[in-house]
Amino acid sequence: KSCAAGQASLKPAGGASPPEAHTRQPHQAALLWTLCGQGRAMCPTSRHAVLVGVVVASVSIAGAVSGECHAEGACLSAAPGRDAALLQVHRSSAQIVATSKAALWWTEYGEEPEAASAKLVQLMTWEEKKRLVVGFGESWDKWNTRDKYYVGTVRDVPRLNVPSTNMMDAGQGFRTVKNRVVGTVTSWPSALAAISAWDPELTEGYARSIGREFRAKGANVVLGPGLDLVRVGRGGRNPESLVGEEPLLGAVHAPAYVRGMQSQGVAATAKHWILNTQETNRHDVDNIADERVRWEMHYPAWAAAIQAGLSSAMCAYSSVNGVGACSNDHILQTDLRQRLGFKGFVMTDWWAVKKNDMADSARHGADLMMPGNIPGTWTSTWDDDDLKAAGEEHVNDMVRRFLYSMIRSGAFDREVCTEHMSHVCRVKLYDDVSTEEDAAFALEVAESSVVLLKNKDGLLPLGHSVRLALLGSACNASQDQLPENRSWNMGDYYTVGGSGRVVSPLTKTIFQGLEGRGVVVKKVFSDSVDDAMTLLRGGGIDVAVTCGGVTSGEANDRANLTLDQNEYLVDLARENDKGPKVPLVVVTMSTGSILTDFAKDSAAVVSTFMAGQATADAVANVLFGDVNPSGRLVVTFPSKPSDLPDVCLKEHCKLSEGLFVGYRNLFGKPVAFPFGHGLSYTTFKYEWTSEPKASDGRVSMTVRVTNSGERAGREVAQLYLHFPGRAREPEWVLRGFHKTRELPPGGFEKVSFELDERATSIWNDCSSRGSSSGTPKDYATAAEVRRAAETSPALAAAEPRGTVCHTWMPIDGEFGVFVGGSSRDERLRASFEMPRRRA
């Protein structure tokens, strides 16, 4: 039997192999697979077996026998009477886990999550319901979690077998909030780094591997991914963004992340709903954005994540259009639930709801108050009066959404444990769950994220006999391994500060990564230009490598867009360019957009975005050509700070740039390095195979991408669209991208772009006519459309757009297209005519 597209297949012996890594999905079909002689031979302990053609290390089945696999394939064993199975394939550990659906506790209350959650609510007492809508605050001691507790806990309901809910930060790895956790998990690349690979399959594997660690640690909810648009260049939490500065990136990577994470039985919690784009005054700021801006710029990643089965949304600290995000009926009920169709539960960010908003937050969309009532520290949470004011039926819906989401994601399929339950189970919080496979995959993600910004005269890759000079303090910046001994929101050059901080003893400095290459390395680790120039003028050096980094973290935004060593880097590059002109390579370790004034006098620039424990090895592998760089910028590196929206210091902050965020606002202006940019050690040629053609509201085109260089490599083909002027869209907007497989010299791949109707539509909010972020003026309200139909059916039928407010409106007319390697790299250009359509 097969799951949905993109998920695992179960086939009889001799069938086609399932894909390498897939999601977890209930199989309703009976175990009808027949015994196979080869299967029994491989797994002699099995009573019922099926051969699945994928290499695995072990097979285990809850409540049944186990078998070891010693050759290609795996035997799935099940005790007699099991009527269905759950299949899970882990990319990182190559392990298959099959669990009988009949053994799942919740099937006692209903065969499907909807029925089971409804029945459970019906059976619960008022006190049991309250346990599931307010976090267990006693798991905290003032502002720190108690021993053997996770950052968020929702207590179990033992009478009905409802498990505990253990929540942990964050989207890019298991937070090392306690010193004891350091070294037991992988420090993964940041979300911003992961999407810099422009590879949703990699993102899915990334989330799957992180999810495996979470589940092995006893957590069944991840407080991530971050789906905040990067609009403020100095934003402190930009590294946590799975969106970058382009909504389409989020719309592609968010569902991949959700699938990967929830394949491990870990419910994903997207954050922060909504318009959370700066940390400054985050508890008090009121973010103001019109409907079109929200739907076109901030909602796309959420819409895609919801379609992929997102379990939970975390509402933000800030207000939206004058109302707190966690008590805002319009954005929670109208937009999130009704228009986007979100069926999961909404949890508050920790301490996000103000005391005077408690009752409103319960009535208007929040389902779970976190972290709960912390004795002696935080006593502002929902009480009986708040919940009763919302009404018992409303509270029932809150509980039902929570149970449904946890069951559907598989988060409740296996028991988890916390300290208050430790008399009946074992807490896994401090278990060492890191593996060599995860470390190797973290390196693969980091390598894929490295962006080669400049490579004058093909200086890189370096030869293995090169004589190197390593210059500057950032090249030897270590990582503090004792998170409890420093401020909770301090970051470093490898990981973000705050709830997303994951440190590891495996994290190397750039120096340590290069030192292991066996090349001659002379070094000066001060930020003294005089010391560096003395070394360079001494001779015996072929290439100089220098480094710059910047940190950021939760609760604070960056002070500026420069690297910590910016003045040193600019002066060093300038002085070296005067003589002795040693080729200079600059390695940047940043949290997002930076100013790169040093690039002008440098021979090469290599960029990373907080790549975790694998940073140094990934950089070394790119510098020496073991890996051909294929990362691309997901944020613009501007020419000056004013090119990007700045932090707002007011109480009411209008997102005045509207649709013109990042690269969308910079066409016709110089930039240091454009959105989508990234070089390779080879070159690529683009050719039209089929130029754009519109039909039935869709547009299709095909491009042939050929490796025209001398090394194997991967290209990211990007499609940008120009709307007719009346749409009032930015000059060019990204509407598609594809990362090729690794192409050998002379190899090619045909890349087909298929644009659906949404790609050539805009959000019609029926706002003021002619505004920079408004809708074209020829619109009609729903009432006007109905009246037109009543008075003149023929006229209504002839209306070209059927334009109804608060929905997507197709745009007709002539569209421009270009395809290339970045937002400024036009390789192919064409146009197409979109006929008039109805909305």
C-alpha positions in Angstrom: 0.0 0.0 0.0 1.1 3.5 -0.6 0.9 6.8 1.3 0.2 10.1 -0.4 2.6 11.4 -2.9 6.1 12.0 -1.5 5.6 9.5 1.3 6.7 6.0 1.9 5.4 2.9 0.1 5.0 -0.6 1.4 5.5 -3.2 -1.3 5.8 -7.0 -1.5 9.2 -8.6 -1.9 10.7 -7.7 -5.3 8.7 -4.4 -5.5 10.3 -1.1 -6.2 12.3 0.5 -3.4 10.6 3.2 -1.5 12.3 6.6 -1.4 15.1 7.2 1.1 13.3 9.4 3.6 9.6 10.0 4.1 6.9 11.0 6.4 5.0 9.0 9.0 1.5 8.1 8.0 -1.2 5.7 9.3 -1.9 2.9 6.9 -5.5 1.8 7.0 -5.1 -1.3 4.9 -4.8 -4.7 6.6 -1.5 -6.5 6.7 -2.1 -8.5 3.6 1.5 -8.9 2.6 2.4 -12.5 2.1 5.3 -14.3 3.7 8.4 -14.4 1.5 11.1 -17.0 1.8 13.9 -14.5 1.5 12.2 -12.4 4.2 12.0 -15.3 6.6 15.6 -16.2 5.9 16.8 -12.6 6.6 14.6 -12.3 9.8 14.2 -15.8 11.2 12.4 -14.6 14.3 9.6 -13.1 12.3 6.1 -14.7 12.2 4.7 -12.4 9.6 7.1 -10.5 7.4 7.4 -8.3 4.3 10.5 -7.3 2.5 11.0 -3.6 1.9 13.8 -2.7 -0.5 15.8 -0.3 1.5 19.0 -0.7 3.4 18.3 -0.4 7.1 20.1 -1.1 10.3 17.4 -2.5 12.5 13.7 -3.1 12.7 11.6 -2.8 15.8 7.8 -3.1 16.4 6.0 -2.0 19.4 4.3 -4.9 21.1 5.7 -7.4 18.6 8.8 -9.4 17.8 12.0 -7.8 16.3 14.3 -8.9 13.6 17.8 -7.9 12.5 18.5 -7.1 8.9 21.8 -8.2 7.4 21.4 -7.5 3.7 19.6 -5.2 1.4 16.0 -4.9 2.6 14.2 -5.0 5.8 11.8 -7.4 7.4 8.8 -5.8 9.0 7.5 -8.1 11.7 4.1 -8.0 13.4 2.4 -10.2 15.9 -0.8 -12.0 14.7 -3.9 -9.9 14.8 -2.3 -6.6 14.0 -4.6 -4.9 11.4 -2.5 -2.0 10.2 1.0 -0.5 10.5 2.7 2.8 10.7 5.9 3.1 8.7 8.6 5.6 9.5 11.9 5.9 7.6 14.7 8.0 9.2 17.1 9.6 6.8 19.8 10.1 9.4 19.8 6.7 11.1 18.4 4.5 8.2 16.0 2.9 10.7 12.5 1.7 10.1 10.0 1.7 13.0 6.7 0.0 12.6 4.0 0.4 15.2 0.6 -1.4 15.2 -2.2 1.1 14.8 -4.3 -1.2 17.0 -1.8 -0.6 19.8 -2.3 3.2 19.7 -4.1 4.3 22.9 -6.3 6.9 21.1 -8.0 4.4 18.8 -10.0 3.3 21.8 -11.9 6.6 21.3 -12.1 6.7 17.5 -10.5 5.3 14.4 -9.4 8.7 13.1 -8.0 11.7 14.9 -11.1 13.8 14.4 -13.4 11.2 16.0 -11.0 10.3 18.8 -10.4 14.0 19.8 -14.1 14.7 19.9 -14.8 11.7 22.0 -12.1 12.5 24.5 -13.4 16.0 24.9 -16.9 14.6 25.6 -15.4 12.3 28.3 -13.3 14.9 30.1 -14.2 16.7 33.2 -13.9 20.5 33.5 -10.7 20.2 35.5 -9.2 17.8 32.9 -10.0 20.2 30.1 -8.3 23.0 32.1 -5.1 20.9 32.2 -4.9 21.0 28.4 -5.4 24.7 27.9 -3.0 26.1 30.4 0.7 25.1 30.6 2.1 23.5 33.8 3.8 26.5 35.3 5.2 24.6 38.2 7.7 23.1 35.7 9.4 26.5 36.1 11.4 28.0 39.0 11.2 31.8 38.5 12.6 32.3 35.0 14.4 28.9 34.6 13.0 25.4 34.0 13.2 22.9 36.8 15.3 19.9 36.6 14.0 17.2 34.2 11.4 19.5 32.7 11.2 20.9 29.2 10.7 24.6 28.4 7.0 23.9 28.1 4.8 21.2 29.7 1.2 20.4 29.4 0.2 17.7 31.9 -1.1 14.3 31.0 -4.7 13.1 31.7 -4.0 9.7 33.2 -7.7 8.7 33.5 -8.0 8.8 29.7 -4.4 7.8 28.8 -3.7 11.2 27.3 0.1 11.6 27.3 2.1 14.6 28.6 3.1 17.3 26.1 6.8 18.2 26.3 7.7 21.3 24.3 11.2 22.3 23.4 13.0 25.1 21.5 13.6 25.5 18.7 13.3 25.1 14.9 17.0 24.7 14.2 17.9 22.2 17.0 17.3 21.0 20.5 18.1 23.9 22.8 21.0 23.5 25.1 19.3 25.4 27.9 21.1 23.3 30.6 24.8 22.6 30.7 24.0 18.9 31.0 22.4 19.0 27.5 25.6 20.3 25.8 27.2 17.5 23.8 24.1 15.3 23.7 22.6 16.9 20.6 23.7 18.3 17.2 24.2 22.0 16.7 22.6 22.3 13.3 22.9 25.1 10.8 20.3 27.9 11.4 17.1 27.9 9.5 18.4 30.9 7.4 21.4 28.8 6.5 19.3 25.8 5.6 17.2 27.6 3.1 20.3 29.2 1.6 20.7 25.9 -0.1 17.4 26.6 -2.0 16.7 22.9 -1.8 13.4 21.9 -0.1 14.3 18.2 -0.1 17.3 19.1 2.0 15.1 21.2 4.3 12.8 18.2 4.8 15.7 16.0 5.7 17.1 18.7 8.0 13.7 18.9 9.9 13.5 15.1 10.0 16.9 14.7 11.6 16.2 17.5 14.1 12.9 15.8 14.8 14.5 12.5 15.5 16.7 14.1 18.2 13.7 15.8 19.7 11.8 12.6 19.9 14.7 10.7 21.3 15.0 13.4 23.9 11.4 12.9 25.0 10.0 16.0 23.4 6.9 15.8 21.2 6.5 19.4 20.3 9.1 21.6 18.6 8.7 25.4 19.1 9.5 26.1 15.5 10.0 26.7 12.6 10.3 30.5 12.5 8.1 31.8 9.6 8.8 35.5 10.2 9.6 37.4 7.0 13.1 39.0 7.1 12.1 42.6 6.5 14.3 44.4 9.1 17.9 43.9 8.2 19.0 44.2 11.8 16.4 41.8 13.1 17.8 39.8 16.1 16.0 36.6 15.2 16.6 36.7 11.4 18.7 33.5 11.6 15.7 31.6 12.7 13.7 32.5 9.6 12.7 29.8 7.2 11.5 32.6 4.8 14.3 35.0 4.2 13.2 38.2 2.5 11.0 36.4 -0.1 7.6 34.9 0.7 8.0 32.2 -2.0 11.0 30.8 -0.2 8.9 30.3 2.9 6.0 28.8 0.9 8.3 26.2 -0.5 10.5 25.4 2.6 7.8 25.6 5.3 5.8 22.6 4.1 9.0 20.6 3.6 10.0 21.4 7.2 6.5 20.5 8.6 6.5 17.1 6.8 10.0 16.3 7.9 9.5 17.2 11.6 6.1 15.6 11.9 7.3 12.4 10.3 9.1 11.8 13.6 6.0 12.2 15.8 6.9 15.8 16.8 4.3 18.4 16.3 5.6 21.5 14.6 4.7 25.0 16.0 5.2 27.8 13.5 6.0 31.2 15.0 5.3 34.0 15.3 1.8 34.8 14.1 2.1 37.5 12.8 4.1 40.5 11.6 6.9 39.7 14.1 9.9 41.2 12.3 11.9 42.9 15.0 12.9 42.3 18.7 13.0 45.9 19.9 10.0 46.6 22.0 8.6 43.3 21.0 6.1 43.2 23.9 4.6 46.6 23.2 5.0 47.4 19.6 1.9 47.7 17.4 2.6 46.5 13.9 0.3 48.0 11.3 -0.1 46.5 7.9 -3.0 46.4 5.5 -4.7 43.3 4.2 -2.9 43.0 0.9 0.6 43.3 2.6 -0.3 40.6 5.1 -1.6 38.2 2.5 1.1 38.7 -0.2 4.1 39.1 2.1 3.5 37.6 5.5 0.9 34.8 5.0 2.3 32.7 2.1 4.6 30.5 4.2 1.9 30.0 6.8 -0.6 29.0 4.1 1.7 26.4 2.7 2.6 25.1 6.2 -1.1 24.7 7.0 -1.7 22.8 3.8 1.1 20.4 4.9 -0.6 19.7 8.2 0.9 22.2 10.6 -0.1 21.3 14.1 0.3 24.6 16.0 0.8 28.3 15.6 2.4 30.5 18.2 0.9 34.0 18.5 3.4 36.9 19.0 4.1 39.3 21.8 3.3 42.3 19.7 0.0 43.8 18.6 -1.4 43.8 15.0 -3.4 46.8 13.9 -4.0 47.9 17.4 -5.0 44.6 19.0 -2.8 42.1 20.7 -1.7 39.2 18.5 -3.0 36.6 20.9 -6.4 38.2 21.4 -6.9 39.5 17.9 -10.2 38.1 16.5 -9.6 39.2 13.0 -6.1 37.7 12.4 -6.8 34.5 14.5 -10.4 33.7 13.6 -11.0 35.4 10.3 -7.6 35.1 8.6 -6.0 32.1 10.3 -8.9 29.7 10.9 -11.5 30.8 8.3 -9.5 32.0 5.3 -6.4 29.9 5.7 -8.2 26.9 7.0 -6.0 26.2 10.0 -7.3 23.3 12.0 -4.5 23.1 14.6 -4.2 24.9 17.9 -2.9 28.3 18.8 -0.5 28.6 21.7 0.7 31.9 23.2 4.3 32.8 23.2 5.7 32.6 26.8 4.1 35.4 28.9 2.8 37.0 25.7 -0.7 37.9 27.0 -1.1 41.0 29.0 -3.3 40.9 32.1 -6.0 43.0 30.7 -6.1 40.8 27.6 -6.6 37.5 29.4 -10.4 37.1 28.8 -10.2 38.3 25.2 -7.3 35.9 24.3 -9.5 33.0 25.5 -12.5 34.1 23.5 -10.8 35.2 20.3 -8.5 32.4 19.2 -5.8 31.3 21.5 -6.2 27.7 22.7 -3.2 27.2 25.0 -1.7 29.6 27.5 2.0 29.2 28.0 3.9 28.6 30.1 1.2 28.7 32.8 1.1 30.0 36.3 4.6 30.1 37.8 4.3 30.3 41.6 5.9 33.4 43.0 6.9 34.8 39.6 4.1 34.8 37.0 0.5 34.6 38.0 -1.2 36.1 35.0 -2.9 33.3 33.2 -6.4 32.1 32.4 -8.4 31.3 35.5 -11.9 29.8 35.8 -13.6 33.1 35.2 -11.8 33.7 31.9 -12.5 30.2 30.6 -16.1 30.2 31.8 -16.6 33.6 30.2 -15.5 32.1 26.9 -18.1 29.4 27.4 -17.8 25.7 27.8 -18.4 24.9 24.1 -15.7 27.3 23.2 -13.3 25.6 25.7 -14.3 22.3 24.2 -13.2 23.5 20.8 -9.9 24.7 22.3 -9.3 21.2 23.8 -10.4 19.4 20.7 -8.1 21.3 18.4 -5.2 20.6 20.7 -5.9 16.8 20.9 -6.7 16.6 17.2 -3.4 18.2 16.3 -1.3 16.1 18.7 -2.9 12.9 17.5 -2.8 13.7 13.8 0.9 14.6 13.9 1.8 11.4 15.7 3.0 13.3 18.8 0.7 11.3 21.0 1.5 7.9 19.5 4.3 7.2 22.0 4.5 8.0 25.7 6.8 10.8 26.8 7.9 11.6 30.4 8.6 14.6 32.6 9.6 14.9 36.3 6.1 14.8 37.7 5.6 11.4 36.0 9.0 10.0 36.7 7.6 7.5 39.2 6.1 5.6 36.2 8.5 6.4 33.4 12.1 7.6 32.6 12.8 11.2 31.6 15.0 11.3 28.5 15.9 15.0 28.6 19.6 14.4 29.3 20.1 11.3 27.1 22.9 11.6 24.5 21.0 11.3 21.2 23.7 12.7 18.9 25.0 10.4 16.2 27.7 10.3 13.6 25.1 10.2 10.9 23.5 13.5 12.2 27.0 15.1 12.4 27.6 14.1 8.8 24.2 15.4 7.6 24.7 18.7 9.5 28.0 19.1 7.5 26.1 18.4 4.3 23.5 21.1 5.1 26.2 23.5 6.1 28.2 22.9 2.9 25.1 23.4 0.8 24.4 26.7 2.5 27.8 28.3 1.9 27.5 31.2 -0.6 30.5 32.2 -2.7 29.9 35.9 -3.2 33.1 36.9 -5.1 35.9 34.9 -6.7 38.2 37.2 -8.7 40.3 35.5 -11.4 39.2 32.1 -10.1 41.3 32.3 -7.0 39.2 29.6 -5.3 39.4 26.7 -4.9 42.8 26.6 -3.2 45.4 24.1 -4.1 46.4 21.6 -1.4 50.0 22.9 -1.4 49.0 26.5 -0.8 50.8 28.5 1.9 48.2 30.3 3.9 48.1 33.2 6.3 45.2 33.2 8.7 44.3 36.7 10.0 42.0 38.2 12.6 40.3 37.2 15.9 37.1 35.9 14.2 39.1 33.1 12.6 39.8 31.7 16.1 36.5 32.6 17.8 35.5 29.7 20.1 32.1 28.8 21.4 31.2 29.0 25.1 30.2 25.5 26.2 28.4 26.5 29.4 25.1 28.2 28.5 23.9 28.5 32.1 26.9 30.6 32.9 26.1 33.4 30.4 23.2 35.6 29.5 20.4 33.4 28.0 20.2 35.4 24.8 23.9 35.7 23.9 24.8 34.2 20.6 28.1 33.6 18.9 29.3 33.2 15.3 27.9 29.7 15.0 24.5 29.9 16.6 21.8 32.5 17.4 21.3 33.6 21.0 18.1 33.1 23.0 15.6 30.2 22.7 17.3 29.0 19.5 20.8 28.6 21.0 22.4 25.2 20.5 26.1 24.8 21.4 28.3 21.8 20.9 31.8 20.7 21.9 32.2 19.6 18.2 32.1 23.2 17.0 35.5 24.2 15.5 37.0 27.5 14.8 37.8 28.4 11.2 41.5 28.0 12.1 40.9 24.4 13.4 39.0 23.6 10.2 41.9 24.8 8.0 44.6 23.5 10.2 43.4 20.0 9.6 44.0 20.3 5.8 47.7 19.7 6.2 48.7 23.0 4.6 51.2 25.5 6.0 49.4 28.1 8.0 50.9 31.3 9.5 48.5 33.1 11.8 47.9 36.4 13.6 44.7 36.3 15.7 44.7 39.9 16.7 42.6 42.5 14.9 45.7 44.6 14.3 46.2 45.7 10.7 49.9 46.5 11.5 50.5 42.9 12.8 48.7 41.4 9.8 50.6 43.5 7.3 53.9 42.7 8.9 53.2 39.0 8.4 52.1 39.5 4.8 55.1 41.6 3.9 57.4 38.9 5.3 56.8 36.8 2.2 56.2 33.0 1.9 52.5 33.4 1.7 50.4 32.5 -1.3 46.9 33.4 0.0 45.6 35.2 3.1 42.3 34.2 4.7 40.6 36.6 7.2 37.3 36.3 9.0 34.5 38.5 10.3 31.5 37.6 12.3 28.5 39.1 14.0 26.1 37.8 16.7 22.4 38.3 17.4 19.8 36.9 19.6 16.3 37.0 21.0 15.0 40.2 22.7 17.5 42.5 21.0 18.1 43.6 17.5 21.6 44.2 16.0 23.1 47.7 16.5 24.0 48.0 12.9 24.6 46.0 9.7 28.4 45.7 10.0 30.5 42.7 11.1 32.2 43.1 14.4 35.5 43.3 12.6 34.3 45.6 9.8 36.8 48.4 10.3 39.7 45.9 10.6 38.6 44.1 7.4 38.2 47.3 5.4 41.5 48.6 6.4 43.3 45.3 6.0 41.9 44.9 2.4 42.9 48.4 1.5 46.4 48.2 2.9 47.1 44.9 1.3 45.8 46.2 -2.0 48.5 48.8 -1.9 51.1 46.1 -1.5 52.1 43.3 -1.2 48.8 42.5 -2.8 48.5 39.0 -1.4 45.2 37.5 -2.6 42.8 38.0 0.3 39.8 35.7 1.0 37.2 37.0 3.5 35.0 34.5 5.3 31.9 36.0 6.8 29.8 34.4 9.6 26.7 36.6 9.8 23.1 36.5 11.0 21.7 37.9 7.8 22.3 41.0 5.7 25.6 42.8 6.2 27.6 45.6 4.7 30.6 44.4 2.7 32.8 47.5 2.1 35.8 45.2 2.4 34.8 43.2 -0.7 36.0 45.8 -3.2 39.7 45.2 -2.3 39.3 41.5 -1.6 39.9 38.7 -4.1 37.2 36.4 -2.8 34.3 36.5 -0.3 32.6 33.4 1.2 29.5 33.8 3.3 27.8 31.6 6.0 24.7 32.2 8.1 25.3 30.7 11.5 26.1 27.2 10.2 26.4 25.5 13.6 29.0 22.9 14.6 29.9 22.2 11.0 30.8 25.8 10.1 34.6 25.4 10.0 34.6 22.1 8.1 32.0 23.4 5.6 34.1 26.5 4.9 37.3 24.5 4.5 35.7 22.0 2.2 34.5 24.9 0.0 37.8 26.8 0.1 39.7 23.7 -1.0 37.2 22.6 -3.6 36.0 19.4 -1.9 32.6 20.9 -2.3 31.5 23.1 -5.2 29.5 25.9 -3.5 25.8 26.0 -4.5 24.3 28.2 -1.8 22.5 31.4 -2.8 21.6 34.5 -0.8 18.1 34.6 0.7 18.6 38.2 1.8 20.1 41.2 0.1 23.6 42.5 1.0 22.9 46.2 0.5 25.2 49.0 -0.5 24.1 51.1 2.5 21.9 50.6 5.6 19.1 52.8 4.4 18.4 50.4 1.6 16.6 48.1 4.1 13.8 48.8 6.5 15.1 49.8 9.9 14.0 48.9 13.4 11.0 50.9 14.5 11.3 52.7 17.8 7.7 54.0 17.9 4.7 52.5 19.7 2.7 52.2 16.5 4.9 51.0 13.6 3.4 51.0 10.1 5.0 48.6 7.7 5.2 51.4 5.2 7.4 49.5 2.6 4.3 47.4 1.9 5.1 44.9 -0.8 8.6 46.4 -1.4 10.7 44.4 1.0 14.4 43.7 0.4 15.3 43.1 -3.3 11.8 44.1 -4.4 12.6 47.7 -3.4 16.0 47.9 -4.9 15.7 47.4 -8.7 17.5 50.3 -10.3 19.7 50.8 -7.3 23.1 49.5 -6.7 23.5 46.6 -4.2 26.7 44.9 -2.9 25.4 41.4 -3.6 21.8 40.8 -4.8 19.2 38.4 -3.5 19.6 35.0 -5.1 23.3 35.6 -5.9 25.9 32.9 -5.4 28.8 31.8 -7.6 30.1 28.3 -8.5 33.4 26.8 -9.5 31.8 26.1 -12.8 29.6 28.0 -15.2 26.1 27.4 -16.6 24.4 28.2 -19.8 20.6 28.8 -20.1 18.5 28.1 -23.2 14.7 28.2 -23.8 13.3 24.8 -24.6 9.8 26.1 -24.5 9.0 29.8 -24.0 6.2 30.9 -21.6 2.7 30.0 -22.7 -0.5 30.8 -20.9 -3.5 28.5 -20.9 -6.5 28.1 -18.6 -5.0 30.5 -16.1 -1.7 28.6 -15.9 1.7 29.5 -17.4 4.3 26.9 -18.4 7.8 27.2 -19.7 10.9 25.0 -19.9 14.6 26.0 -19.7 17.6 23.9 -20.4 20.5 24.5 -17.9 23.8 23.2 -19.1 27.1 22.9 -17.2 29.4 24.8 -19.5 32.4 24.7 -17.2 35.0 22.1 -16.2 33.7 20.9 -12.8 30.6 19.2 -11.7 28.2 21.5 -10.0 24.6 22.5 -9.2 22.7 25.6 -10.3 19.7 27.3 -8.9 17.6 28.5 -11.8 15.3 31.4 -10.7 12.2 32.7 -12.4 11.1 36.3 -11.9 7.8 37.8 -13.1 6.9 41.4 -14.1 3.2 42.2 -13.7 1.3 44.7 -15.8 1.6 48.2 -14.3 -2.0 48.3 -13.1 -1.3 45.6 -10.5 1.1 47.9 -8.6 3.5 45.0 -7.8 7.3 45.5 -7.5 9.2 45.5 -10.7 10.2 41.9 -10.5 9.0 39.2 -8.0 10.3 35.6 -7.6 7.7 33.1 -8.8 9.7 29.9 -9.1 13.1 28.3 -8.6 14.7 24.9 -9.1 18.0 23.5 -7.9 19.4 21.1 -10.4 21.0 17.8 -9.6 24.8 17.8 -9.8 25.6 18.2 -13.4 28.9 17.0 -14.8 30.8 19.1 -17.4 28.6 19.2 -20.5 25.7 17.7 -18.6 22.3 19.4 -18.7 18.9 19.4 -17.0 15.6 20.5 -18.4 13.8 22.7 -15.8 10.1 23.1 -16.2 8.3 26.0 -14.5 4.6 25.6 -14.0 2.9 28.7 -12.6 -0.7 28.3 -11.3 -3.2 31.1 -11.3 -2.2 32.3 -7.9 1.3 33.2 -9.3 -0.3 35.8 -11.6 -2.9 37.1 -9.1 -2.8 39.7 -6.4 -4.7 40.0 -3.1 -7.8 42.1 -3.6 -8.5 43.9 -0.3 -10.7 46.5 -2.0 -8.6 49.2 -0.3 -8.0 52.8 -1.3 -7.6 53.2 -5.0 -4.2 53.9 -6.3 -2.2 53.4 -3.1 1.3 51.9 -3.4 0.1 48.7 -1.6 -3.5 48.8 -2.7 -5.5 47.0 -5.2 -6.1 48.2 -8.8 -9.1 50.5 -8.9 -11.5 48.4 -11.1 -12.9 46.1 -8.4 -16.3 45.3 -7.0 -17.4 44.2 -3.6 -19.2 40.9 -3.1 -22.5 42.8 -2.7 -22.0 44.7 -5.9 -21.3 41.5 -7.8 -24.5 39.9 -6.5 -26.5 43.0 -7.4 -25.1 43.0 -10.9 -26.1 39.4 -11.3 -29.6 40.1 -10.1 -30.2 43.2 -12.3 -28.2 42.1 -15.4 -27.1 38.4 -15.5 -25.5 39.0 -18.9 -23.5 41.9 -17.5 -22.4 39.8 -14.5 -21.3 37.0 -16.8 -19.3 39.4 -18.9 -17.3 40.8 -15.9 -13.8 39.7 -16.8 -12.5 39.2 -13.3 -15.5 38.4 -11.2 -13.6 40.6 -8.6 -14.8 39.8 -5.1 -13.1 41.5 -2.1 -10.8 39.7 0.3 -9.5 37.0 -2.1 -7.0 36.5 -4.8 -7.7 38.4 -8.0 -6.2 37.2 -11.3 -4.5 39.9 -13.3 -4.7 40.0 -17.1 -2.4 41.7 -19.6 1.2 41.3 -20.7 3.6 39.8 -18.2 7.4 39.8 -18.4 9.6 36.9 -17.4 13.3 36.5 -16.9 15.1 33.4 -15.8 18.6 33.4 -14.4 21.0 32.9 -11.5 19.9 35.7 -9.3 17.5 38.7 -9.0 20.0 40.7 -11.1 21.1 37.9 -13.5 18.9 38.0 -16.5 19.9 35.0 -18.7 16.6 34.5 -20.6 13.8 37.0 -21.2 10.4 36.6 -22.6 6.8 37.8 -22.2 3.3 36.3 -22.4 -0.2 37.6 -22.6 -2.6 36.5 -19.8 -6.2 36.6 -21.0 -9.0 38.0 -18.9 -10.2 35.6 -16.2 -12.6 35.4 -13.3 -11.4 35.5 -9.7 
